[in-house]
Amino acid sequence: MEGIEPKVSVYHERVEFVGSSKSNNISILLWNITFEDQGEYICFARNPKEKKRNHSAVFTLIVVDQSM
């Protein structure tokens, strides 16, 4: 429904939902990334406007530098 923020499941304290359904933005922010975080991630969402149709995308995270 328009204007209602999605229910977000965060599985780690270094992940923060920074998007807004009002602007169709489902962005997340990853904090304190290390080389061990490098790899493939899957984003999964269900859209109520499309009769709860499922959507997914695969992203590859490449870490090029690590802060101490």
C-alpha positions in Angstrom: 0.0 0.0 0.0 1.3 3.4 -0.9 2.7 5.4 2.0 3.3 2.4 4.2 7.0 1.5 5.0 7.9 -2.1 4.3 8.5 -4.6 7.1 12.3 -5.1 7.0 14.1 -8.1 8.4 17.7 -7.2 9.3 19.9 -10.2 9.9 23.0 -8.4 11.0 23.6 -5.3 13.0 25.8 -3.8 10.2 22.8 -3.6 7.8 20.5 -0.6 7.8 17.4 0.1 5.6 17.8 3.6 4.3 15.1 3.6 1.6 11.5 4.8 1.6 8.5 3.2 -0.1 7.2 6.8 -0.7 10.0 7.3 -3.3 10.2 3.7 -4.5 13.6 3.4 -2.9 14.5 0.1 -1.2 18.2 0.9 -0.5 20.2 -0.6 2.3 23.5 0.5 3.8 26.2 -1.9 4.8 28.5 -0.8 7.7 32.1 -1.8 8.5 32.5 -4.0 5.5 35.5 -6.4 5.6 37.1 -8.6 3.0 35.0 -11.6 4.4 31.8 -9.8 3.3 32.8 -10.0 -0.3 30.6 -12.3 -2.5 27.2 -12.6 -3.9 24.0 -11.3 -2.2 20.4 -11.9 -3.2 17.8 -9.2 -2.7 14.2 -10.5 -2.4 11.0 -8.5 -2.3 7.3 -9.0 -2.7 5.2 -6.3 -4.2 1.6 -6.0 -2.9 0.6 -3.8 -5.8 1.3 -6.7 -8.1 -0.7 -9.3 -6.2 2.3 -10.0 -4.0 4.5 -10.9 -7.1 8.0 -11.9 -6.1 11.1 -10.1 -7.3 14.8 -10.8 -6.8 18.2 -9.7 -7.9 21.7 -11.0 -7.4 24.5 -8.5 -6.6 28.2 -9.1 -6.3 30.0 -7.1 -3.6 33.7 -6.5 -4.3 35.7 -5.1 -1.4 38.8 -3.2 -2.6 40.0 -1.7 0.7 39.5 -2.4 4.4 39.5 0.2 7.1 41.1 -0.6 10.4 
